[in-house]
Amino acid sequence: MSLTIKVHQAFDRAVIAEVPADDAAALERKLDIAAKAFSDRDAWMPAHQRMAILRKASELLQNNRDRFAVMIAREGGKPLTDAIIEVTRAIDGLVNAADELRNFGGKEIPMGLTAASVNRLAFTTKEPIGVVAAISAFNHPLNLIIHQIAPAIAVGCPVIIKPAATTPISCIEAVKLLREAGLDERWCQTFITDDNALAEALATDRRVAFLSFIGSARVGWYLKSKLPPGTRCALEHGGAAPVIVDRSAKLDAVVGPVVKGGYYHAGQVCVSVQRIFVHEELVAEFTERLASKVAALHVGDPTLKETEVGPLILPRETERVANWIKEATDAGTVQLGGGRLSETTLLPSVLVNPPADAKVSQLEVFGPLTCVYGYRELDEAIRIANSLPYAFQASVFSSDIAVALKAAKHLDAAAVLVNDHTAFRTDWMPFAGRRQSGYGVGGIPWTMEEMADDKMVVFNGVG
């Protein structure tokens, strides 16, 4: 009997599909196909063909936008409005990868700078690094897939993509569109499993040249420690993103972005607003405004257009977040809002000045919750913001350019957003976690660089 994985609707846990799962034999077969495709250099696809396939796939995705958006809302729980935006980003991401090939090349290396290097011409070219193993996360079940496979296809790497077991449908359907666009199976294969041992076997196989991993820090760092010598990787984890609200900030321009950054996809975003440090002169008014706006968010079925906050991905995640909140409230922390709508759906809430050692202050919540802390001096807020072993994206709201520049300089983050929330991202900008938050650089053009090798060619006797 064949193996299958049941896919549940995130909101009500109804089974929406049962998809075939791969076993160890399938993994071996797919790795062999990918390795043979890469080893046959005469059969590598030329750049114009890769560009044409990516552009055609983008057109096909555009034609299927609404179908994919509903799919994302059902399997992943992302509100339909945001799911449509995710599909739109994925459509553009495919074109972004194709367009990047116009500028993706080597450069001339100067010769004749020493007597030994005269009469030589040297330049570099770009080559695909080899087989890519891509392991993805549930929270953006289409766009994360595109971020991993589009760069690989553009560069010319055979890629095997393993989506999250909770959200495999978007991945399977996206790869079908690539086939329809003309991509041979050898260059992009899915690997569907909920078996962690098989996922590890994919990531650590000696035939894999590059591991692209999006998921928890615990798993990512473990897999990195198991990679064979020479295998490169990129890891995208998460954090507990800090926001500083300076005394000069205009609250009318702050609360809306903070709510969007904190409660978008029920907080299940690796750079979601979590820790909000507000100057003591503004903290009372800010907290009141924040709580009011959070209470007005429409929570419910993500397939409905009016829904702003949907469910968490699994019941156990709902229990975890609820327990973390209880730990803080048992210690005397005030909770504004909150409660439970369903097995997987928590009502959004705000915690006011939870203890520094509480889980909500120390770890990534990944739920519909933000924490507000008052501060007196900017240096104090920056110190606390930088005190965790995570560093991804941070933000500062200020009308004082000196404060904004100081925060931008001193916040330990790969990106500092000024007068915007921490979850802002475009798909062509570098996106990277520092320290425990990740390794390597994401963003489609940057991933293409990581999935490529430079090769030097030197001609002797040019005169």
C-alpha positions in Angstrom: 0.0 0.0 0.0 1.4 3.4 -0.9 2.3 6.0 1.7 0.2 9.1 1.9 0.1 12.3 3.9 -3.2 13.8 5.0 -3.4 17.6 4.5 -5.7 19.4 7.0 -7.3 22.7 6.6 -5.6 24.9 9.2 -8.7 26.6 10.5 -11.0 23.7 11.3 -8.7 20.7 10.8 -10.9 19.2 8.1 -9.0 16.9 5.7 -8.7 18.6 2.4 -6.3 16.3 0.5 -4.4 13.1 0.8 -1.1 13.3 -1.1 1.3 10.5 -2.0 4.4 10.4 0.2 7.9 9.4 -0.9 10.0 6.7 0.7 13.7 6.0 0.9 13.7 4.3 -2.5 12.0 7.4 -4.0 14.7 9.6 -2.4 17.5 7.5 -3.9 15.9 7.6 -7.3 15.4 11.4 -7.2 18.9 12.0 -6.0 20.3 9.8 -8.7 18.3 11.7 -11.4 19.4 15.1 -10.1 23.1 14.0 -9.8 23.1 12.6 -13.4 21.5 15.7 -14.8 24.2 17.9 -13.2 27.1 15.6 -14.3 26.1 15.7 -18.0 27.4 19.2 -18.7 26.6 18.9 -22.4 22.9 18.7 -21.5 22.8 21.8 -19.2 20.1 24.2 -20.2 21.2 27.4 -21.9 20.3 30.6 -20.1 17.7 31.7 -22.7 15.9 28.4 -22.1 15.9 28.8 -18.3 14.7 32.4 -18.7 11.8 31.3 -21.0 10.7 28.6 -18.6 10.7 30.9 -15.6 8.7 33.6 -17.5 6.2 31.0 -18.8 5.7 29.6 -15.3 5.1 33.2 -14.1 2.4 33.6 -16.7 0.8 30.3 -15.7 0.8 31.3 -12.1 -0.8 34.6 -12.9 -3.6 32.7 -14.7 -4.0 30.5 -11.5 -3.6 33.3 -9.0 -7.0 32.9 -7.3 -6.8 29.1 -7.1 -3.4 29.3 -5.4 -4.5 31.9 -3.0 -7.4 29.8 -1.8 -5.1 26.8 -1.6 -2.7 28.8 0.7 -5.5 30.0 2.9 -6.8 26.5 3.3 -3.7 24.5 4.0 -1.6 27.3 5.6 -4.3 29.4 7.3 -3.1 32.7 5.9 -6.0 35.1 5.4 -7.1 35.3 1.8 -6.2 38.9 1.3 -2.6 38.2 2.4 -2.6 34.9 0.4 -3.3 36.8 -2.8 -0.4 39.1 -2.0 1.8 36.0 -1.5 0.9 34.6 -4.9 1.5 38.0 -6.5 5.0 38.0 -5.0 5.6 34.5 -6.3 4.6 35.6 -9.8 7.1 38.4 -9.7 9.7 36.2 -8.1 9.8 34.0 -11.1 10.3 37.0 -13.4 12.9 38.4 -10.9 15.0 35.2 -11.3 14.8 35.3 -15.1 15.7 39.0 -15.2 18.7 38.5 -12.9 20.3 36.3 -15.6 20.8 39.4 -17.7 23.4 40.6 -15.2 24.5 37.3 -13.8 28.1 36.7 -15.0 31.8 36.9 -14.3 34.3 39.7 -14.7 37.7 40.3 -16.1 40.7 39.8 -13.8 43.5 42.2 -14.5 46.7 40.7 -15.8 50.1 42.2 -16.6 50.4 43.7 -13.2 53.6 41.7 -12.6 56.2 40.5 -15.0 55.0 36.9 -14.5 51.4 37.8 -15.6 52.1 39.6 -18.9 50.6 38.3 -22.1 47.7 36.7 -20.3 43.9 37.3 -20.4 41.8 36.2 -17.3 38.1 36.2 -16.6 35.6 34.4 -14.4 32.4 32.7 -15.4 29.4 31.5 -13.4 28.6 27.8 -13.0 25.9 26.1 -11.1 27.1 24.7 -7.8 25.5 21.3 -8.2 22.4 19.5 -6.8 20.4 21.7 -4.4 18.3 20.2 -1.6 15.7 22.6 -0.5 13.7 22.2 2.7 10.9 24.7 3.2 8.5 26.0 5.9 4.8 26.2 6.2 4.2 29.9 6.7 4.6 31.0 3.1 3.9 27.7 1.3 4.2 29.1 -2.2 6.5 32.1 -2.0 9.2 30.3 0.1 9.2 27.5 -2.5 9.7 30.0 -5.3 12.6 31.6 -3.3 14.3 28.2 -3.2 13.6 26.7 -6.6 13.5 29.8 -8.9 17.2 30.7 -8.1 18.2 27.1 -8.6 16.5 26.8 -12.0 17.8 30.2 -13.1 21.4 29.3 -12.2 21.1 25.8 -13.7 21.1 23.6 -10.5 19.0 20.5 -10.3 16.8 21.0 -7.2 14.9 18.6 -5.0 12.3 20.5 -2.9 10.7 19.2 0.3 7.8 21.3 1.5 6.5 21.3 5.0 4.3 18.2 5.6 1.5 20.5 6.7 1.5 22.5 3.5 2.6 20.4 0.5 -0.1 21.2 -1.9 1.1 24.7 -3.0 4.6 23.2 -3.7 3.2 20.3 -5.7 1.0 22.5 -7.8 3.8 25.0 -8.4 6.1 22.3 -9.7 3.3 21.1 -12.0 3.3 24.6 -13.5 7.0 24.5 -14.1 6.5 21.2 -15.9 3.8 22.8 -18.0 6.2 25.7 -18.7 8.7 23.2 -20.2 11.0 22.3 -17.4 12.2 18.7 -17.5 11.6 16.7 -14.3 15.4 16.3 -13.8 15.8 19.9 -12.9 13.1 20.2 -10.3 11.6 17.3 -8.3 9.4 17.3 -5.2 10.2 15.2 -2.2 7.1 14.7 0.0 7.5 13.2 3.4 6.7 13.8 7.1 9.6 11.5 8.1 12.4 13.6 9.7 14.9 10.9 9.1 14.3 11.0 5.3 14.4 14.8 5.3 17.8 14.5 7.0 18.9 11.9 4.5 18.1 14.3 1.7 19.9 17.3 3.3 23.0 15.4 4.1 23.5 13.2 1.0 27.0 13.4 -0.4 25.5 14.2 -3.9 24.0 17.4 -2.6 26.2 20.5 -3.1 24.0 23.1 -1.5 21.3 22.9 1.3 18.7 25.6 1.4 16.8 25.3 4.7 14.0 27.4 6.0 12.7 26.4 9.4 13.5 26.2 13.1 17.0 27.1 14.4 17.2 23.8 16.2 16.8 21.7 13.1 18.8 24.1 10.8 21.9 24.1 12.9 21.6 20.4 13.5 21.5 19.7 9.7 24.4 22.0 9.1 26.5 20.0 11.6 25.8 16.9 9.6 26.7 18.1 6.2 29.4 16.3 4.3 32.7 18.2 3.7 32.3 20.7 0.9 28.5 21.0 1.1 27.5 24.7 1.4 24.2 25.9 2.9 21.9 28.7 3.7 19.8 28.7 6.8 16.8 31.0 7.5 15.5 30.7 11.0 13.7 33.3 13.1 13.9 35.7 16.0 12.1 37.9 18.4 12.1 41.1 16.4 12.5 44.4 18.3 10.8 47.7 17.6 11.8 50.9 19.3 9.3 53.8 19.5 11.1 57.0 20.2 9.6 59.9 22.1 9.5 61.9 18.9 7.4 59.3 17.0 4.0 60.2 15.7 1.7 57.5 17.1 -0.8 58.0 14.3 1.9 56.7 11.9 3.2 53.9 14.3 0.3 51.8 15.5 -1.0 50.7 12.1 2.3 49.4 10.8 3.1 47.7 14.2 -0.2 45.9 14.2 0.4 44.7 10.6 3.9 43.6 11.4 2.9 41.8 14.6 -0.3 40.1 13.7 0.1 39.4 9.9 -0.4 35.7 9.4 -1.2 35.4 13.2 2.4 36.3 13.9 3.8 33.3 12.1 6.5 35.2 10.3 10.3 34.9 11.0 10.6 38.7 11.4 7.2 39.4 13.0 7.1 42.3 15.4 7.4 40.9 18.9 9.2 43.1 21.4 8.1 46.8 21.3 10.1 49.2 23.4 8.2 52.5 23.8 9.5 55.7 25.4 8.0 56.2 28.9 6.4 59.5 27.8 4.3 57.6 25.1 4.0 54.1 26.5 0.5 54.5 28.1 -1.1 56.1 25.1 0.7 53.8 22.7 -0.5 50.7 24.6 -4.1 51.9 24.7 -4.1 52.6 21.0 -2.4 49.3 20.2 -4.8 47.3 22.3 -7.8 49.0 20.7 -6.6 48.3 17.2 -5.7 44.7 18.0 -9.1 44.2 19.5 -10.7 45.4 16.3 -8.9 42.8 14.1 -11.3 40.4 12.3 -10.3 36.9 13.4 -11.7 33.8 11.8 -11.9 31.6 8.7 -8.9 32.6 6.5 -10.8 31.9 3.3 -13.1 34.8 4.0 -12.1 38.2 2.5 -12.8 40.1 5.7 -10.5 38.0 7.9 -7.3 39.7 9.1 -6.0 37.1 11.5 -6.4 33.3 11.0 -5.3 30.2 12.8 -2.0 28.8 13.8 -0.8 25.9 11.8 -1.4 23.1 14.4 -3.3 22.7 17.6 0.0 22.0 19.5 1.2 25.5 18.4 -1.9 27.1 19.8 -1.3 25.3 23.1 2.3 26.3 23.2 1.6 30.0 22.7 -1.3 29.9 25.2 1.1 28.3 27.8 3.7 31.0 27.2 1.1 33.7 27.7 -0.1 32.0 30.9 3.5 31.9 32.2 3.7 35.6 31.8 0.3 36.4 33.3 0.9 34.1 36.2 3.9 36.3 37.0 1.6 39.3 37.1 1.8 40.5 33.5 -1.3 42.4 32.2 -2.8 40.8 29.1 -5.0 43.0 26.8 -7.2 41.0 24.6 -6.7 37.3 24.1 -8.7 34.2 24.4 -9.4 31.3 22.0 -11.7 31.1 19.0 -11.1 27.5 18.0 -8.7 24.6 18.4 -6.1 26.4 16.2 -7.2 30.0 16.5 -6.1 32.4 19.3 -7.6 35.9 19.6 -4.8 38.5 19.3 -3.4 39.9 22.5 -0.9 42.3 23.9 1.3 41.7 27.0 2.4 44.7 29.0 5.9 44.6 30.4 6.3 40.8 30.8 9.3 39.7 32.8 12.7 39.7 31.1 13.1 36.0 31.7 9.6 35.0 30.4 9.5 32.9 27.3 7.6 35.7 25.5 10.6 38.0 26.2 13.3 35.4 25.3 12.0 33.2 22.5 10.3 33.6 19.2 6.5 33.4 19.9 5.3 32.7 16.3 1.8 33.6 17.4 -0.7 36.5 17.5 1.0 38.3 20.4 3.2 41.4 20.9 4.9 42.6 24.1 5.2 46.2 25.1 8.0 47.5 27.4 8.6 51.0 28.6 12.0 52.6 28.5 13.6 55.9 29.5 16.9 56.0 27.6 17.5 55.0 24.0 20.7 53.2 25.0 18.8 51.0 27.4 16.2 50.0 24.8 19.0 49.2 22.3 20.8 47.1 24.9 17.8 45.0 25.7 16.8 44.7 22.0 20.3 43.3 21.3 20.4 41.0 24.4 19.0 37.8 22.7 21.0 35.4 20.6 18.9 36.3 17.6 19.4 39.1 15.2 17.3 39.4 12.0 15.3 42.5 11.3 14.6 45.4 13.7 12.9 48.7 13.4 12.8 52.2 14.9 10.0 54.8 14.7 11.3 58.4 15.2 10.9 61.9 13.8 14.4 62.7 15.1 17.0 61.8 12.4 19.7 61.6 15.0 17.8 59.0 17.0 17.0 57.0 13.8 20.6 57.0 12.7 21.8 56.0 16.1 19.4 53.1 16.3 20.2 52.0 12.8 23.9 52.0 13.7 23.6 50.2 17.1 20.8 47.7 16.7 22.3 44.3 16.0 20.3 43.3 12.9 20.8 42.4 9.3 18.3 45.1 8.4 17.0 48.1 10.4 13.7 49.5 9.1 13.1 53.2 9.9 9.5 54.2 10.4 8.3 50.8 9.3 7.6 47.4 10.9 10.1 44.6 11.1 8.2 42.3 8.7 8.8 44.5 5.6 10.5 42.7 2.8 10.9 42.8 -1.0 11.9 39.6 -2.8 14.9 41.2 -4.4 16.5 42.6 -1.3 19.1 40.7 0.8 17.3 38.9 3.6 19.5 37.3 6.3 19.5 36.3 9.9 22.6 36.9 12.0 23.9 34.7 14.9 21.3 32.0 15.7 18.8 33.6 13.3 20.4 32.2 10.2 23.4 31.6 7.9 23.9 32.9 4.4 21.8 35.4 2.5 18.3 35.0 1.1 16.5 37.1 -1.6 16.4 35.8 -5.1 19.4 37.5 -6.6 21.5 36.8 -3.5 20.5 33.1 -3.4 21.5 32.8 -7.1 25.0 34.0 -6.1 25.1 31.4 -3.3 24.0 28.6 -5.7 26.8 29.4 -8.2 30.5 28.9 -8.3 33.0 31.3 -10.0 35.3 29.6 -12.4 38.5 31.4 -13.5 39.7 31.0 -17.1 43.3 32.2 -17.9 44.6 32.4 -21.5 48.4 32.5 -22.0 50.1 34.0 -25.0 47.7 36.8 -25.7 49.8 39.7 -27.1 
